[in-house]
Amino acid sequence: MTEGGVSRGRSTQESVLCKWVYAMYATNTICEEIERFCNISFDSVDQHVDPRDSRIKRDDTDVNELVGWFTLHNPFPNTNQLVSLASGIVGNDQINCHRAHEIGLQSMVKITGLNFNEIKLKRVDKVLPLSAINKSVKINDCKVSIDPMLLFQRITVSKKFESNLQEYLQYELSPYPTSLFDSNGMRKTTKATLYDNMMPVVIDLDENNVTYIIDGGFLLHRVVWSKDDTFSIILNKYIKYLQTHYGSAIVVVFDGYSDYSKNIKALEQQRRTAALSKSYEVCFDETMVVPISQEKFLSNRSNKKKFIDMLVEKFKTVNITTKQARDDADVLIIDTAIALSEHQKTAVIIGEDIDLLVILIGRTQSHHQEFFLKKVGKGNVKTQIYSTKSFDQYPRTKKHILFLHAFSGCDTTSALFKKGKKTVTRALEKIPDLDKLVEVFQQENCPKQTLLENGVRILLALYNAPKSEDNIDHFRYTQFIKFTKLNKPVQLSTLPPTSVAAHQHIKRVYYQIQTWLGKDLEPQEWGWMLENEILEPIRTLLPPAPAELLNVIFCNCKNGCGSRCGCRKSGLQCSLACGQCNGQACLNASLYPSNPDEENTYDPDILEGLEMNMTDNEDDDNESNIFERQEEEDDEQEEDN
């Protein structure tokens, strides 16, 4: 069986798979008879060279070499948890995809000697992948993996729930708040678009009075290695680069990689690492030649930590000042620049992350003018210089630039669906009432109730709610009704978040702003939770839908789900959550019984007639925002591009 099974990863319907399984025995018998008739065995045909002894021996040798190499160079993270190499998602006790082979063998033992129509399937024998972590809802004390749009679709087609729709829309009606999250986690925006609103400055710096503060994360990738270099040569390359371009007045500030208990950026770092080709941990010293590419080497957190330690020691020998933050280095970089400016020295920050310029402007509006020298990419590229006055063309927004950046999405806060930085900037400039509402986010020890009330009012303003509206759940309901009456398609992610999900987003925004201002708060009190020794955002405190709805929208048929079945009337397939219909030979059911302790016998004729209700899930980023004015749509389209 190739990777991906019969379907090779494609969306093959269950009826096709059932036909294939049912026909395999007969097909195998025919093949054996043809071989016997032609006097040709499997291992003697030219097309089948793999079973030959010479090929098997050579393959065994290759496998042993690979095993030996992987023994010395482990490509997988050293952890006792089940982690997705693609997305970084950590599995729980219910995820068993790593035991797929074992579970498959056990299932084969159970069906040995049975006719196909006697095969009994149990849901407890099903292999659950890591994707079930973010796509499961709890129904009747049982977690069921479900498509994020399925629950919403079932509600919209169930007419008898119209009288309670306002109550139901207080829930997200999805496994996660789709206006703030997607299947990979927090929604992301293109942070660099904020540079479009910044004005570069032209200035001749006095090299005798300039101290360069260099972002260590930027520096690690700025100096280019080759795989033939030893680590000693690489360390000297960094020293030569710094001394050639910035002289001796240098402070290099590195991120910290040891304490994750308060590092809200750890999940984002994990996501970025997962997006790269996975690397393995390397045991190295200065005499060793680099075994892999620079990108792969630095994508491993342990490698990066050890390499930074080595760089710090090397820099000390040539009197290059270094600092290392407890976690993210951005705040320490800005603090260093402010301290230098107070001693009448010109501080120039070197990096490319827009976060540094935003924090610099937000923290130094009343201080001496500092500069941010932006370098992008590797090699000879155009350098642009920005200062704390680069955002002066937006006077009302400038004093709230930290709020602008955090509320519209940064590394540690969610971006609102189709509500980018240009939309928030425009709102702060044009809506006078927002000024006072935003001020509380920079207040130390702001009362949570005041913070949440102001945050909700800001959200309502961004979604063009009337001034009289102060309840985001009610506005969510009115928007849904408005566009369904106009026969316009309602996509769940275009609705504003529920009040519960919005409160968590507002708390995370406040925590991030206070962190940028140098305040030390407890993240678990501000929208974060410690899960598997890493901080993860709290998405919502409510279930996807009320229990009565989860129990009712799935049918409770007892006689095979005929024409009166609620799921069938709605054009939907019965799911694992349906009450009792899977206890019989359901004509509209999935392949697994809803009760893991119940067994179910399926007739092949019934299996052949089953059809999957496939849902075309378009990428959220291609959805059109039906709530924004036309001019806002044009701006957001430009931002997405």
C-alpha positions as CSV (number, residue, x, y, z in Angstrom):
1,M,0.0,0.0,0.0
2,T,1.5,3.4,-1.0
3,E,1.5,6.4,1.2
4,G,-2.0,7.9,1.4
5,G,-3.7,4.5,0.9
6,V,-5.9,3.7,-2.0
7,S,-6.9,7.3,-2.6
8,R,-3.3,8.6,-2.6
9,G,-4.5,11.4,-0.4
10,R,-7.3,12.4,-2.7
11,S,-11.0,12.6,-1.6
12,T,-12.1,9.2,-2.7
13,Q,-15.7,8.5,-1.6
14,E,-16.5,5.7,0.8
15,S,-18.6,3.9,-1.7
16,V,-15.6,3.6,-4.1
17,L,-13.4,2.3,-1.3
18,C,-16.0,-0.3,-0.3
19,K,-16.2,-1.5,-3.9
20,W,-12.4,-1.8,-4.0
21,V,-12.2,-3.7,-0.8
22,Y,-15.1,-6.1,-1.7
23,A,-13.5,-6.8,-5.1
24,M,-9.9,-7.5,-3.9
25,Y,-10.5,-11.1,-3.0
26,A,-12.0,-11.9,-6.4
27,T,-9.3,-9.9,-8.3
28,N,-6.5,-11.7,-6.4
29,T,-8.0,-15.1,-7.3
30,I,-8.1,-14.2,-11.0
31,C,-4.5,-13.0,-11.0
32,E,-3.3,-16.2,-9.4
33,E,-5.2,-18.3,-12.0
34,I,-3.7,-16.3,-14.9
35,E,-0.2,-16.7,-13.5
36,R,-0.8,-20.5,-13.1
37,F,-2.2,-20.7,-16.7
38,C,0.7,-18.8,-18.2
39,N,3.3,-20.5,-16.0
40,I,4.6,-17.2,-14.9
41,S,5.4,-16.4,-11.2
42,F,5.4,-13.0,-9.6
43,D,9.2,-12.8,-9.1
44,S,10.2,-13.8,-12.6
45,V,8.4,-11.1,-14.6
46,D,10.7,-8.3,-15.9
47,Q,8.4,-5.6,-14.5
48,H,8.8,-6.9,-11.0
49,V,12.5,-6.5,-10.2
50,D,12.1,-5.6,-6.5
51,P,11.5,-9.2,-5.2
52,R,14.8,-10.4,-6.7
53,D,17.4,-11.6,-4.2
54,S,20.0,-9.1,-5.5
55,R,17.6,-6.1,-5.1
56,I,16.5,-7.2,-1.7
57,K,20.1,-7.6,-0.5
58,R,21.0,-4.1,-1.9
59,D,18.0,-2.6,-0.3
60,D,18.9,-4.1,3.1
61,T,22.3,-2.6,2.8
62,D,20.9,0.8,2.1
63,V,18.4,0.6,4.9
64,N,21.2,-0.3,7.4
65,E,23.2,2.7,6.2
66,L,20.2,5.0,6.7
67,V,19.4,3.5,10.2
68,G,23.1,4.0,11.2
69,W,23.0,7.6,9.9
70,F,19.7,8.5,11.6
71,T,21.0,6.9,14.9
72,L,23.8,9.6,14.9
73,H,21.7,12.4,13.4
74,N,18.2,12.3,14.9
75,P,15.9,14.4,12.7
76,F,13.1,14.4,15.2
77,P,12.6,16.6,18.3
78,N,13.6,15.0,21.6
79,T,10.2,14.8,23.3
80,N,7.9,12.4,24.9
81,Q,4.9,14.0,23.2
82,L,3.4,13.3,19.8
83,V,4.1,16.4,17.7
84,S,3.2,17.2,14.1
85,L,6.3,17.9,12.0
86,A,4.2,20.0,9.6
87,S,2.3,22.2,12.0
88,G,3.9,21.7,15.5
89,I,0.5,20.7,16.9
90,V,1.0,18.6,20.1
91,G,-1.3,15.5,20.5
92,N,-3.1,14.3,23.6
93,D,-3.8,10.8,25.0
94,Q,-6.6,10.2,22.5
95,I,-4.4,10.7,19.4
96,N,-3.1,7.3,18.3
97,C,-1.9,7.8,14.7
98,H,1.6,6.7,15.7
99,R,0.1,3.3,16.5
100,A,-1.6,3.0,13.1
101,H,0.3,-0.1,12.1
102,E,-0.3,-1.9,15.4
103,I,-4.0,-0.9,15.3
104,G,-4.3,-2.1,11.7
105,L,-2.8,-5.5,12.6
106,Q,-5.2,-5.9,15.5
107,S,-8.1,-5.1,13.2
108,M,-6.9,-7.7,10.7
109,V,-6.8,-10.3,13.4
110,K,-10.4,-9.5,14.3
111,I,-11.7,-10.0,10.8
112,T,-9.6,-13.1,9.9
113,G,-11.9,-16.0,8.9
114,L,-15.0,-13.8,8.5
115,N,-17.0,-13.1,5.3
116,F,-17.1,-9.5,4.3
117,N,-20.7,-9.0,5.3
118,E,-19.8,-10.4,8.7
119,I,-17.2,-7.7,9.5
120,K,-18.0,-5.7,12.6
121,L,-16.4,-2.3,13.0
122,K,-15.9,-0.3,16.2
123,R,-15.1,3.4,16.5
124,V,-12.6,2.6,19.2
125,D,-10.5,0.9,16.5
126,K,-10.3,4.1,14.4
127,V,-7.0,5.8,14.0
128,L,-7.2,9.5,15.1
129,P,-4.7,11.8,13.4
130,L,-3.3,15.0,14.9
131,S,-5.7,17.1,12.8
132,A,-8.5,15.9,15.2
133,I,-7.0,18.2,17.9
134,N,-8.3,21.4,16.3
135,K,-11.4,19.9,14.6
136,S,-13.2,18.0,17.4
137,V,-16.3,18.9,19.4
138,K,-17.5,17.2,22.6
139,I,-20.9,15.6,22.3
140,N,-22.4,13.4,25.0
141,D,-19.0,13.3,26.8
142,C,-17.4,12.0,23.6
143,K,-15.1,13.9,21.3
144,V,-16.0,13.8,17.6
145,S,-13.8,15.1,14.8
146,I,-15.9,17.4,12.7
147,D,-15.4,19.8,9.8
148,P,-15.3,23.4,11.1
149,M,-18.2,24.4,8.7
150,L,-20.3,21.3,9.2
151,L,-21.9,22.5,12.5
152,F,-22.6,25.9,11.1
153,Q,-24.2,24.4,8.0
154,R,-26.4,22.1,10.0
155,I,-27.8,25.0,12.0
156,T,-28.5,27.2,8.9
157,V,-30.5,24.4,7.2
158,S,-32.5,23.5,10.3
159,K,-35.5,25.8,10.0
160,K,-37.0,24.8,13.3
161,F,-34.2,26.6,15.2
162,E,-34.9,30.1,13.9
163,S,-36.6,31.2,17.1
164,N,-33.5,30.4,19.1
165,L,-31.0,31.6,16.6
166,Q,-29.9,34.7,18.6
167,E,-29.1,32.5,21.5
168,Y,-27.1,30.0,19.4
169,L,-25.1,32.8,17.7
170,Q,-23.6,33.6,21.1
171,Y,-21.5,30.4,20.5
172,E,-18.9,30.2,17.7
173,L,-20.7,27.3,16.0
174,S,-17.3,25.9,15.1
175,P,-14.5,24.1,16.9
176,Y,-12.6,27.4,17.0
177,P,-13.5,31.2,16.5
178,T,-13.0,31.4,12.8
179,S,-12.8,35.2,12.7
180,L,-9.7,35.0,14.9
181,F,-8.2,31.5,14.2
182,D,-7.8,29.1,11.4
183,S,-6.9,25.4,11.4
184,N,-3.2,26.3,12.0
185,G,-3.8,28.6,15.0
186,M,-4.0,32.4,15.2
187,R,-4.8,34.1,12.0
188,K,-1.8,35.9,10.6
189,T,-1.5,39.2,8.7
190,T,1.3,40.7,6.6
191,K,3.0,42.8,9.3
192,A,5.3,44.4,6.8
193,T,2.4,46.3,5.2
194,L,2.8,48.8,8.0
195,Y,6.0,49.9,6.4
196,D,3.8,51.4,3.6
197,N,2.5,54.0,6.1
198,M,6.1,54.8,7.3
199,M,8.2,57.6,5.9
200,P,11.9,56.9,5.6
201,V,14.3,59.7,6.6
202,V,17.4,60.9,4.9
203,I,20.1,61.7,7.4
204,D,23.9,61.6,7.7
205,L,24.8,59.9,10.9
206,D,27.7,61.1,13.0
207,E,29.7,57.9,13.1
208,N,31.7,59.1,16.2
209,N,28.5,59.4,18.3
210,V,26.5,56.4,17.0
211,T,26.0,53.1,18.8
212,Y,24.5,50.3,16.8
213,I,22.1,48.0,18.5
214,I,21.8,44.8,16.5
215,D,18.9,42.3,16.6
216,G,20.7,39.0,17.2
217,G,17.9,37.1,15.4
218,F,18.5,39.2,12.3
219,L,22.3,38.9,12.6
220,L,22.2,35.0,12.7
221,H,20.7,34.9,9.2
222,R,22.4,38.0,7.8
223,V,25.9,36.4,7.7
224,V,25.9,33.6,5.2
225,W,27.7,30.3,5.7
226,S,28.7,27.5,3.4
227,K,28.6,23.8,4.3
228,D,32.3,23.6,3.8
229,D,33.0,26.0,6.7
230,T,34.1,25.0,10.2
231,F,32.3,26.6,13.1
232,S,35.5,28.5,13.9
233,I,35.4,30.1,10.4
234,I,31.7,30.9,10.8
235,L,32.3,32.7,14.2
236,N,35.1,34.8,12.6
237,K,32.7,35.7,9.8
238,Y,30.3,37.2,12.3
239,I,33.0,39.2,13.9
240,K,34.4,40.5,10.6
241,Y,30.8,41.4,9.4
242,L,30.1,43.5,12.6
243,Q,33.5,45.2,12.6
244,T,33.4,46.0,8.9
245,H,29.9,47.4,8.8
246,Y,29.4,48.9,12.3
247,G,32.8,49.5,13.8
248,S,33.4,49.0,17.5
249,A,30.4,50.7,19.1
250,I,28.1,47.7,18.9
251,V,25.6,46.0,21.2
252,V,24.2,42.7,20.0
253,V,20.9,41.5,21.7
254,F,19.9,37.9,21.3
255,D,16.6,36.1,22.1
256,G,16.4,33.7,25.0
257,Y,15.5,30.0,24.5
258,S,15.4,28.5,28.0
259,D,12.3,29.8,29.8
260,Y,9.0,29.1,28.1
261,S,6.7,29.7,31.1
262,K,6.2,33.3,30.1
263,N,7.3,33.3,26.5
264,I,4.0,33.9,24.6
265,K,6.1,33.9,21.3
266,A,7.2,30.3,21.8
267,L,4.2,29.0,19.8
268,E,4.9,31.3,17.0
269,Q,8.6,30.3,17.0
270,Q,7.4,26.6,16.9
271,R,5.1,27.4,13.9
272,R,7.9,29.1,12.0
273,T,10.2,26.2,12.6
274,A,7.5,23.7,11.4
275,A,7.2,25.7,8.2
276,L,10.8,25.0,7.4
277,S,12.4,21.6,6.5
278,K,12.9,19.8,9.7
279,S,16.4,19.7,11.1
280,Y,18.1,17.5,13.6
281,E,20.1,18.4,16.7
282,V,23.9,18.6,16.1
283,C,26.6,18.1,18.6
284,F,29.3,20.5,17.4
285,D,32.4,22.4,18.4
286,E,34.6,25.0,16.7
287,T,36.6,22.5,14.8
288,M,33.6,20.7,13.2
289,V,32.5,21.3,9.6
290,V,28.9,22.3,9.3
291,P,27.0,19.1,8.4
292,I,23.8,20.8,7.0
293,S,22.7,24.1,5.5
294,Q,22.5,27.2,7.6
295,E,18.7,27.4,7.3
296,K,18.2,23.9,8.5
297,F,20.8,24.2,11.3
298,L,19.1,27.3,12.7
299,S,15.6,25.9,12.4
300,N,16.5,23.6,15.3
301,R,16.0,25.4,18.6
302,S,18.7,23.5,20.5
303,N,21.2,24.2,17.7
304,K,20.4,27.9,17.8
305,K,20.7,28.1,21.6
306,K,24.1,26.4,21.6
307,F,25.3,28.5,18.7
308,I,24.3,31.7,20.4
309,D,26.2,30.7,23.5
310,M,29.2,30.1,21.4
311,L,28.8,33.5,19.6
312,V,28.5,35.3,22.9
313,E,31.8,33.8,24.2
314,K,33.5,34.6,21.0
315,F,32.3,38.2,21.0
316,K,33.7,38.7,24.5
317,T,37.2,38.0,23.2
318,V,37.0,40.9,20.8
319,N,35.1,43.3,23.2
320,I,31.8,43.2,21.4
321,T,29.0,43.8,23.9
322,T,26.2,41.3,24.0
323,K,22.9,41.0,25.9
324,Q,20.4,38.1,26.0
325,A,16.7,38.4,26.9
326,R,14.8,36.0,29.0
327,D,12.6,35.2,25.9
328,D,11.9,37.7,23.1
329,A,14.6,40.3,22.6
330,D,12.5,43.1,21.1
331,V,11.8,44.9,24.4
332,L,15.4,44.6,25.6
333,I,16.6,46.1,22.3
334,I,14.3,49.1,22.7
335,D,15.3,49.5,26.4
336,T,18.9,49.6,25.3
337,A,18.3,52.3,22.7
338,I,16.4,54.5,25.2
339,A,19.2,54.1,27.8
340,L,21.8,55.3,25.3
341,S,19.7,58.2,24.1
342,E,19.4,59.4,27.7
343,H,23.2,59.6,27.7
344,Q,23.1,61.9,24.7
345,K,24.2,59.2,22.3
346,T,22.6,58.4,19.0
347,A,21.1,54.9,19.0
348,V,20.6,53.1,15.7
349,I,18.7,49.8,15.8
350,I,19.7,47.3,13.1
351,G,17.1,44.7,12.0
352,E,14.2,44.1,9.6
353,D,11.2,43.2,11.9
354,I,8.5,45.9,11.9
355,D,7.9,45.1,15.6
356,L,11.1,46.9,16.5
357,L,10.1,50.1,14.7
358,V,6.6,50.0,16.2
359,I,7.8,49.6,19.8
360,L,10.5,52.2,19.2
361,I,7.8,54.8,18.1
362,G,5.4,53.7,20.8
363,R,8.0,54.0,23.6
364,T,10.0,57.1,22.6
365,Q,7.5,59.7,21.5
366,S,8.7,62.1,24.2
367,H,12.4,61.1,24.0
368,H,15.3,62.0,21.9
369,Q,15.0,60.9,18.3
370,E,16.2,57.3,17.6
371,F,16.7,55.6,14.3
372,F,15.8,52.2,12.9
373,L,18.0,51.0,10.0
374,K,16.0,48.4,8.0
375,K,17.9,45.8,6.1
376,V,16.0,43.2,4.1
377,G,17.3,39.9,2.8
378,K,20.9,38.9,2.2
379,G,23.6,40.4,0.0
380,N,23.7,44.0,-1.3
381,V,20.3,45.4,-0.8
382,K,19.0,49.0,-0.4
383,T,19.0,50.1,3.2
384,Q,16.3,52.4,4.5
385,I,16.4,54.5,7.7
386,Y,13.3,55.2,9.7
387,S,13.0,57.2,12.9
388,T,10.6,57.8,15.7
389,K,9.1,60.5,13.5
390,S,8.4,58.3,10.5
391,F,4.7,57.9,11.5
392,D,4.0,61.6,12.1
393,Q,1.6,61.7,9.1
394,Y,-0.9,59.9,11.3
395,P,-0.9,62.0,14.4
396,R,-3.9,60.5,16.1
397,T,-2.8,56.9,15.4
398,K,0.9,57.5,16.3
399,K,0.2,57.7,20.0
400,H,-1.7,54.4,19.8
401,I,0.6,52.6,17.4
402,L,1.2,49.8,19.9
403,F,-2.5,49.2,20.1
404,L,-2.8,49.4,16.3
405,H,-0.1,46.7,15.8
406,A,-1.4,44.4,18.6
407,F,-5.1,44.6,17.9
408,S,-4.7,44.1,14.1
409,G,-2.5,41.1,14.6
410,C,1.2,40.5,15.4
411,D,3.3,37.4,16.4
412,T,1.3,36.9,19.6
413,T,-2.2,38.2,18.8
414,S,-4.7,37.1,16.2
415,A,-5.5,39.1,13.1
416,L,-9.2,39.7,12.5
417,F,-10.5,38.2,9.3
418,K,-10.3,40.9,6.6
419,K,-9.7,43.7,9.2
420,G,-6.1,44.5,8.4
421,K,-3.8,47.2,9.6
422,K,-5.0,49.7,7.1
423,T,-8.6,49.3,8.3
424,V,-7.6,49.8,11.9
425,T,-5.4,52.8,11.0
426,R,-8.3,54.4,9.0
427,A,-10.7,53.8,11.9
428,L,-8.3,55.4,14.5
429,E,-7.9,58.4,12.3
430,K,-11.5,59.0,11.3
431,I,-13.6,57.9,14.3
432,P,-13.1,60.4,17.1
433,D,-14.7,58.3,19.8
434,L,-12.0,55.6,19.5
435,D,-9.3,57.8,20.9
436,K,-10.6,57.6,24.5
437,L,-11.5,53.9,24.2
438,V,-7.9,53.0,23.1
439,E,-6.2,55.0,25.9
440,V,-7.0,52.3,28.5
441,F,-4.8,49.8,26.8
442,Q,-1.7,51.7,27.8
443,Q,-2.9,52.2,31.4
444,E,-1.1,50.1,34.0
445,N,-3.4,48.0,36.2
446,C,-6.5,48.9,34.1
447,P,-9.7,47.3,35.5
448,K,-10.6,44.3,33.4
449,Q,-14.2,45.2,33.1
450,T,-13.4,48.6,31.6
451,L,-10.8,47.1,29.3
452,L,-13.3,44.5,28.0
453,E,-16.1,47.0,27.5
454,N,-13.8,49.4,25.6
455,G,-12.3,46.6,23.5
456,V,-15.8,45.3,22.4
457,R,-16.8,48.9,21.4
458,I,-13.7,49.1,19.3
459,L,-14.5,45.8,17.6
460,L,-18.0,47.0,16.9
461,A,-16.7,50.2,15.3
462,L,-14.4,48.1,13.0
463,Y,-17.4,46.0,11.9
464,N,-19.3,49.2,11.1
465,A,-21.9,48.7,13.9
466,P,-24.3,51.6,14.7
467,K,-23.2,53.7,17.6
468,S,-26.2,52.6,19.6
469,E,-25.0,49.0,19.5
470,D,-23.0,47.9,22.5
471,N,-23.5,44.1,22.5
472,I,-21.3,42.2,20.0
473,D,-23.4,39.0,20.3
474,H,-26.5,40.9,19.3
475,F,-24.7,42.6,16.5
476,R,-23.4,39.2,15.3
477,Y,-27.1,38.0,15.2
478,T,-28.4,41.1,13.3
479,Q,-25.6,40.8,10.7
480,F,-26.4,37.2,10.1
481,I,-30.2,38.0,9.7
482,K,-29.5,41.0,7.5
483,F,-27.5,39.0,4.9
484,T,-29.5,35.9,4.9
485,K,-32.6,38.0,4.2
486,L,-30.7,39.5,1.2
487,N,-30.0,35.9,0.0
488,K,-26.2,36.6,0.3
489,P,-23.9,33.8,1.4
490,V,-23.0,34.0,5.0
491,Q,-19.5,32.8,5.7
492,L,-18.8,32.2,9.4
493,S,-15.4,33.9,9.5
494,T,-16.9,37.2,8.2
495,L,-19.1,37.4,11.3
496,P,-17.6,39.2,14.3
497,P,-16.3,37.0,17.1
498,T,-18.6,36.1,20.0
499,S,-18.2,38.1,23.2
500,V,-16.4,35.3,24.9
501,A,-13.8,34.9,22.2
502,A,-13.5,38.6,21.8
503,H,-12.7,39.0,25.5
504,Q,-9.8,36.6,25.2
505,H,-8.4,38.5,22.2
506,I,-8.7,41.8,24.0
507,K,-6.9,40.4,27.0
508,R,-4.0,39.2,24.8
509,V,-3.8,42.6,23.2
510,Y,-3.5,44.3,26.6
511,Y,-0.9,41.8,27.8
512,Q,1.2,42.4,24.7
513,I,1.0,46.2,24.9
514,Q,2.0,46.1,28.6
515,T,4.9,43.8,27.8
516,W,6.1,46.2,25.1
517,L,5.9,49.0,27.7
518,G,8.1,47.0,30.0
519,K,5.5,45.7,32.5
520,D,5.6,42.2,33.8
521,L,2.2,40.5,33.9
522,E,1.1,36.9,34.4
523,P,0.1,35.7,30.9
524,Q,-2.2,33.0,32.2
525,E,-4.4,35.8,33.5
526,W,-4.6,37.5,30.1
527,G,-5.8,35.1,27.5
528,W,-3.1,32.4,27.7
529,M,-2.9,28.9,29.2
530,L,0.0,26.6,29.8
531,E,-0.5,23.5,27.8
532,N,2.2,20.8,27.5
533,E,4.8,23.2,29.0
534,I,4.1,25.9,26.3
535,L,1.8,28.9,26.4
536,E,-1.1,28.6,24.0
537,P,-3.9,31.2,23.4
538,I,-7.3,30.6,25.0
539,R,-9.7,30.5,22.0
540,T,-13.0,30.6,23.9
541,L,-14.4,29.5,27.2
542,L,-17.6,28.1,25.7
543,P,-18.3,24.9,23.8
544,P,-18.8,25.2,20.0
545,A,-22.6,25.2,20.5
546,P,-25.0,24.7,23.4
547,A,-25.6,21.1,24.5
548,E,-29.2,21.1,23.5
549,L,-28.3,22.1,19.9
550,L,-25.5,19.5,19.6
551,N,-27.9,16.8,20.7
552,V,-30.8,17.9,18.6
553,I,-29.3,18.8,15.3
554,F,-28.1,15.2,14.9
555,C,-30.9,12.8,14.3
556,N,-32.2,10.2,16.8
557,C,-33.7,7.8,14.3
558,K,-34.1,4.2,15.3
559,N,-35.2,2.5,12.1
560,G,-32.5,3.0,9.6
561,C,-32.9,6.8,8.8
562,G,-35.5,6.7,6.1
563,S,-37.3,9.6,4.5
564,R,-38.2,11.2,7.8
565,C,-34.6,11.4,9.0
566,G,-33.8,15.0,10.0
567,C,-30.2,14.7,8.6
568,R,-31.6,13.3,5.3
569,K,-34.2,16.1,5.0
570,S,-31.4,18.6,5.4
571,G,-29.3,17.0,2.7
572,L,-26.7,15.9,5.2
573,Q,-25.1,12.6,6.1
574,C,-25.7,11.1,9.5
575,S,-22.5,11.5,11.5
576,L,-20.9,9.8,14.5
577,A,-22.8,12.1,16.8
578,C,-26.2,10.9,15.8
579,G,-28.0,9.4,18.7
580,Q,-29.1,5.8,17.9
581,C,-29.4,5.5,14.1
582,N,-26.0,3.9,13.8
583,G,-27.2,1.1,16.0
584,Q,-29.1,-0.2,13.0
585,A,-28.2,-0.6,9.3
586,C,-28.4,3.2,8.6
587,L,-28.9,4.1,5.0
588,N,-27.6,7.6,5.6
589,A,-24.7,6.9,8.0
590,S,-20.9,7.0,8.2
591,L,-19.0,3.8,8.5
592,Y,-18.5,3.8,12.2
593,P,-21.0,3.4,15.0
594,S,-21.6,6.4,17.3
595,N,-21.1,4.3,20.5
596,P,-17.6,2.8,20.7
597,D,-19.0,-0.1,22.8
598,E,-21.6,-1.0,20.1
599,E,-20.8,-3.2,17.2
600,N,-22.5,-2.7,13.8
601,T,-22.9,-5.1,10.9
602,Y,-23.0,-3.5,7.5
603,D,-24.5,-5.1,4.4
604,P,-22.2,-4.7,1.3
605,D,-25.2,-3.5,-0.7
606,I,-25.8,-0.8,1.9
607,L,-22.1,0.2,1.9
608,E,-22.1,0.5,-1.8
609,G,-24.9,3.0,-1.7
610,L,-23.4,5.2,0.9
611,E,-22.3,8.7,-0.4
612,M,-20.1,11.2,1.3
613,N,-21.4,14.6,1.8
614,M,-18.3,16.4,0.6
615,T,-18.0,20.1,1.6
616,D,-16.0,22.4,-0.6
617,N,-14.0,24.4,1.9
618,E,-12.4,27.4,0.2
619,D,-9.4,29.0,1.7
620,D,-10.5,31.7,4.1
621,D,-8.0,34.1,2.6
622,N,-10.0,34.1,-0.6
623,E,-13.3,34.8,1.0
624,S,-14.9,38.2,0.2
625,N,-15.9,40.4,3.1
626,I,-19.5,41.2,2.7
627,F,-19.5,43.6,5.6
628,E,-16.9,46.2,4.5
629,R,-17.6,49.1,2.2
630,Q,-16.3,48.9,-1.3
631,E,-13.3,51.2,-0.7
632,E,-12.2,49.1,2.3
633,E,-12.4,46.0,0.1
634,D,-9.9,47.6,-2.3
635,D,-7.5,48.5,0.5
636,E,-7.7,45.0,2.0
637,Q,-7.1,43.4,-1.3
638,E,-4.0,45.5,-1.8
639,E,-2.8,44.5,1.7
640,D,-3.4,40.8,1.0
641,N,-1.4,41.0,-2.2
